[in-house]
Amino acid sequence: MDKYLGIEQVGMAFDTRKGPFTALADIDLAVDQGEFVSLIGHSGCGKSTLLNLVAGLIKPSSGAMILAGREIAGPGPDRGVVFQNHSLLPWLTCFDNVYLAVERVFGERESRAELKTRTGRALELVHLGDAQTKFPNEISGGMKQRVGIARALSMEPKMLLLDEPFGALDALTRAHLQDELMRIVAATGSTVLMVTHDVDEAVLLSDRVVMLTNGPAAGIGEILAIDLPRPRERLALAGHPRYLQYRKAVLEFLYQKQMRVAA
């Protein structure tokens, strides 16, 4: 596999009323093309800050970030972002919410018919072809998140960035969308960086789980490679010895190693 994302000695400090606050320090991480990497850690460890840096929404205080051979200097369509809040425009239909992104990226070089085809294809990918004409207030929370994923994928990004995309959903909907995400990533070959608080979600979805130390000045504590066959079936893995071993390793880091440090 080829490295798509390189995070090199990245640090992030914020100015506060009490003086500078260092959120992240000396972050080194390489993500390969087609790899699914999850960031996990306690609240306040800088997971979302790191994702926002990769998204280009904020600039690092130190270090460099390279995506597909180019420095990340700001937001761009080469990165599709899905937040916990779906951020759909309520006055637009599902189709038009996705079309807006498609038009922005491809509008200057494709016809209106081609843009509509792209939009419809993205909604079909997340199994929402029958909901194209519905407005956000007419669909469930899980469907809204799927529209958000369709919108991100419609731009054909080099990288998909997910910030706890299923965190606000009930357990059954969350499990269904995790399965959908695995199917979509397998179909598109997407490179994914995801923030999560859910240990089972991280182990089920990821090729590697990156565990962050507690802040301030959070860093990478451990990286766990998940050697489980794909496609993955959650029921088949529920009692799989390696799955249980990986789950235990993440839990031990979060609730033994990091809790001892905090104490």
WONOR-V419994 format. One record per residue. N is the residue number from 0. RES is the residue in three letters. D_CENTER is the distance of its C-alpha to the mean C-alpha in Angstrom with 2 decimals. Layout:
# WONOR-V419994
n res d_center
N RES D_CENTER
N RES D_CENTER
This chain:
# WONOR-V419994
n res d_center
0 MET 19.60
1 ASP 19.26
2 LYS 17.25
3 TYR 14.87
4 LEU 13.51
5 GLY 16.03
6 ILE 15.80
7 GLU 19.46
8 GLN 21.14
9 VAL 18.91
10 GLY 20.16
11 MET 19.56
12 ALA 22.44
13 PHE 23.06
14 ASP 26.56
15 THR 27.64
16 ARG 31.08
17 LYS 31.67
18 GLY 30.80
19 PRO 27.87
20 PHE 25.02
21 THR 23.10
22 ALA 19.54
23 LEU 18.48
24 ALA 20.99
25 ASP 21.26
26 ILE 17.70
27 ASP 18.03
28 LEU 15.26
29 ALA 15.31
30 VAL 12.74
31 ASP 14.67
32 GLN 14.47
33 GLY 13.17
34 GLU 11.71
35 PHE 8.86
36 VAL 8.38
37 SER 7.53
38 LEU 8.82
39 ILE 11.45
40 GLY 14.58
41 HIS 16.94
42 SER 16.63
43 GLY 17.45
44 CYS 16.37
45 GLY 14.26
46 LYS 10.66
47 SER 9.71
48 THR 12.44
49 LEU 11.11
50 LEU 7.81
51 ASN 10.44
52 LEU 12.62
53 VAL 10.55
54 ALA 10.17
55 GLY 13.93
56 LEU 14.39
57 ILE 16.46
58 LYS 18.44
59 PRO 18.95
60 SER 22.37
61 SER 22.89
62 GLY 21.68
63 ALA 20.05
64 MET 16.79
65 ILE 17.31
66 LEU 15.26
67 ALA 17.36
68 GLY 20.45
69 ARG 20.13
70 GLU 19.59
71 ILE 16.82
72 ALA 19.17
73 GLY 17.32
74 PRO 15.00
75 GLY 15.40
76 PRO 14.84
77 ASP 13.78
78 ARG 10.21
79 GLY 8.85
80 VAL 7.01
81 VAL 6.65
82 PHE 8.02
83 GLN 9.91
84 ASN 12.84
85 HIS 12.90
86 SER 15.11
87 LEU 17.34
88 LEU 20.79
89 PRO 23.23
90 TRP 26.10
91 LEU 24.44
92 THR 24.14
93 CYS 21.02
94 PHE 22.36
95 ASP 23.04
96 ASN 19.65
97 VAL 18.17
98 TYR 21.35
99 LEU 21.01
100 ALA 17.96
101 VAL 19.76
102 GLU 22.93
103 ARG 21.54
104 VAL 20.24
105 PHE 22.99
106 GLY 25.75
107 GLU 28.05
108 ARG 28.38
109 GLU 28.19
110 SER 30.48
111 ARG 29.72
112 ALA 30.19
113 GLU 27.64
114 LEU 25.07
115 LYS 25.82
116 THR 25.49
117 ARG 22.00
118 THR 21.03
119 GLY 22.71
120 ARG 21.16
121 ALA 17.57
122 LEU 18.72
123 GLU 20.56
124 LEU 17.55
125 VAL 16.07
126 HIS 19.69
127 LEU 20.49
128 GLY 23.39
129 ASP 25.85
130 ALA 24.08
131 GLN 24.07
132 THR 26.87
133 LYS 25.69
134 PHE 24.68
135 PRO 21.81
136 ASN 24.48
137 GLU 25.68
138 ILE 22.63
139 SER 20.88
140 GLY 17.74
141 GLY 16.06
142 MET 17.35
143 LYS 16.10
144 GLN 12.46
145 ARG 13.35
146 VAL 14.92
147 GLY 11.87
148 ILE 10.04
149 ALA 13.43
150 ARG 13.72
151 ALA 10.67
152 LEU 11.95
153 SER 15.46
154 MET 15.24
155 GLU 14.85
156 PRO 12.36
157 LYS 12.61
158 MET 8.90
159 LEU 5.90
160 LEU 3.44
161 LEU 1.98
162 ASP 5.03
163 GLU 7.04
164 PRO 7.28
165 PHE 10.33
166 GLY 11.85
167 ALA 14.72
168 LEU 15.79
169 ASP 18.71
170 ALA 18.58
171 LEU 19.80
172 THR 17.53
173 ARG 14.48
174 ALA 15.91
175 HIS 16.66
176 LEU 13.24
177 GLN 11.87
178 ASP 14.75
179 GLU 14.08
180 LEU 10.57
181 MET 12.39
182 ARG 15.09
183 ILE 13.22
184 VAL 11.49
185 ALA 15.03
186 ALA 16.67
187 THR 14.86
188 GLY 14.29
189 SER 10.87
190 THR 9.45
191 VAL 5.84
192 LEU 4.42
193 MET 2.96
194 VAL 5.69
195 THR 8.34
196 HIS 12.13
197 ASP 13.04
198 VAL 14.75
199 ASP 15.44
200 GLU 11.94
201 ALA 10.94
202 VAL 14.17
203 LEU 14.16
204 LEU 10.97
205 SER 10.85
206 ASP 13.25
207 ARG 13.10
208 VAL 12.40
209 VAL 12.78
210 MET 14.87
211 LEU 15.64
212 THR 19.17
213 ASN 20.33
214 GLY 20.83
215 PRO 22.59
216 ALA 22.11
217 ALA 19.30
218 GLY 18.70
219 ILE 17.41
220 GLY 19.68
221 GLU 19.01
222 ILE 16.89
223 LEU 17.38
224 ALA 17.47
225 ILE 17.15
226 ASP 20.07
227 LEU 20.01
228 PRO 21.06
229 ARG 19.08
230 PRO 19.11
231 ARG 18.50
232 GLU 20.40
233 ARG 19.66
234 LEU 23.41
235 ALA 24.53
236 LEU 22.29
237 ALA 23.25
238 GLY 26.34
239 HIS 25.44
240 PRO 26.77
241 ARG 23.98
242 TYR 21.28
243 LEU 23.36
244 GLN 23.88
245 TYR 20.21
246 ARG 19.64
247 LYS 22.72
248 ALA 21.70
249 VAL 18.51
250 LEU 20.66
251 GLU 23.42
252 PHE 21.35
253 LEU 20.06
254 TYR 23.34
255 GLN 26.03
256 LYS 25.29
257 GLN 23.36
258 MET 25.63
259 ARG 28.63
260 VAL 27.43
261 ALA 26.99
262 ALA 30.45
